[in-house]
């Protein structure tokens, strides 16, 4: 996704879960993607493609033949010209883009919503790689600095409809992104995250009751 490559160095830490620092926003922001409203804008806005982990590079090379039928002609040309991934000026890997805009692996569906060709190939059982973890986790961003890794929320105006929708459904970010968080850090880590959030909420409720 083009948007995800906008780098965010902010460490706004709420707690430490295992070795991972977690921002307050992960439990406080309510968020549910509303594709009918945003039309998949996070796949086209921004200045770079979706960030890739080094462990994903070989996968991106291996899935090219299976994913190709799900791409646009422009996307195929971009990949042929730039390769299955690029190395940016900061030394990070990301997906190629079409003219510096939408991700080369994206395509528009019949409703005009930008979708991920990699994910569609996964849904159709052609590959066992769903999509880059950075895309799966969005709007959560993983920030690394030396030996520290932090889970942050990337606030962006194009996701305002998702915030409104999430608030109406009362779904906090860590619940909406349960699946990718487990994919990234494991089920035990996620259970610990939920436990610590619940304990903090219970503590706050108890403190509030004691002062009323």
N, C-alpha and C positions, 0 to 999 in steps of 0.2 A: 504494500500500500504506500502510495507516495507520501501521505501524511506522516506515517510513522517514522520516517527517516529524519524528521525535524528533531534534532537532539535536545534533550532536556537534562541539565546537570543537577537539578534541584533534588536535595535530600530532605524531605519533610517527613521525619520519622515519628511514628506513633509507638511502635513496639518492635521487638526483635523476636522473630519466630525461627528457631534454629539458628542458622547463620545469616538469615536474610532480614534486612531492615524493611519495615512496612509503614507506609504513610497513613496518617489519619484518614485521608480521603477514601481509602479502600473500603472502609466500613461506613463512612458518613455520606458519601455521594451515592445517590440513587440513580440507576442508569439501566436502560434496556434499549438496545439498538432498534431504531424505527426506520427501516429501509424505505418504506413507502414515502417517508418525508425527506430523508437525506439523499436517497437514490445512490447510496454507496459512495458518497463524496470523498470519504477517506482513502479511496483507492485511486483518486485522481488529483486531489489537492496536495500541495507541498512541492518540494524541490528535488526529492530523491525517491527511489523505490522502497520497498519493504526491507528493513534490516534483516540480515541473515546471520544465523550462528555459523561458526566454522564447521560444525558437525552437520549442517544442512547442505553444504556446498556440493558434496558428492551426490546427495539425493537429487538436488536440482539438475545435475548432469544426467542422472540415470532415468529420470521421469520424462525427459523431453519428448520421446516418441509417443508415449501414452497421452500426454497433455496436449500435444499439438492440435488434435481435432477440436479442442475446446477454446482455442485462441482465435483472435481476429487476424486477418492478413497483415495488418499493421503491427500487431503484436509479434507475429512470427518473424517479420522482417527485422524488428527491433532486436529480437533474440539472436537472429542470424548475424546481425551487424555487431552487437555488443557482447554476445555470449549469454549463457543461462544466468549469469550474475555479473555484477561489476564490483570493482574495488574503488571506493570513493577517496576523496582527498584527505580524509581523516584516518584512512587505513581500515575502514569498516566495509563489510560486504553488504550489498543490497541487490534487489531485483532490478533489471533494466526497465526503462520507461519508454513510452512512445512520445517522442518530441519533448521530453522533460515534463510530461503530464501524467496520464494514467499509467498504471503498472502494465507492463507488457503481457502479463499473465491474466489480465482482466478482460471481461467482455460484457456487453450489455444484453440483458434478457429482454423478453417481449414487452415488459413493463417499463423499459428504459432504466432499469436498475443495474448498476455496475456490479458484476459478480466475479468471483475468483474461478478461473479455469482449472486451477490445480484442485480446488475443493470440489468442483463438479466432477472431475475425473475420479476423485476419491469416493464421492457419493455413488457414482456409477460402478464402483468396484474395480476400476482400472489400475489404481495404485493404492498403497497402504499409508501414504503420507498425506495428511489432511491439508495442510498449508503451513507456511512458515509460522513458527511460534509467535513471532512479533505481531502477525496479523490476527492470530487466534486470541491473543491476549488484549488486543486494543479495546478500550483506551488505556489499559495499563501499560506502562512503559518500564522496562528494566534498565536501571542506571547502574553502571559499574565504575568504581574508582579505586584503583589499587586492589586491596584485598576485600573491599566492601561491595555488596550487591544490594540494591534497594528496589522495592516495588513502589512505583509512583503512579498517580493518575495524571494523564495528559489532558488538560482542559482545552477544548477547542470549540469555537463558535459553531462550526458545522455540525456538532453533536448536540446542540441545544434541544432538538426534538427528542433525542434519546434521554436527556436528563428529565425533561418534562414527562415523558412516557414512564420512565423508571420511577419517578416520584408518584405518579398516579397509581402505579402498581405496588409501590413501597418495596422495591427490590434494590438492596444495596449492591454496590459494585462487586464485592467479593462473592456474593451469591450468584449474580448474573454470570460471572466468569469462573464459576466453580470448575467446569471441565478443563479449560486451558490452564488454570492454576495447578490442577492435579497433574495434568500432562507435563507441566514445567517442573514442579517441585515434588510431586508424589502425593499420594492420598494421606499418608501419615502427617506430612507437613500441613496439608490443608485442614485436617482435623484439629491440629494444634492451633492453627490460625483461628478457626471458629471457636475453639475452647477459650482462647485468650480474649477474643472479642466479647463472647458471652459473659465471661468472668468480669470484664471491665464494665459492661453494661449493668450487670447485677450489682457491682460495687457502687456505681453511680446512683442506681435506684435506691440502694440502701442508705447512702449518704443523704440523698434528697429527702427520704422519708424521715430520717433522724433530725433534719433541720426544720421540718414542718410541724 
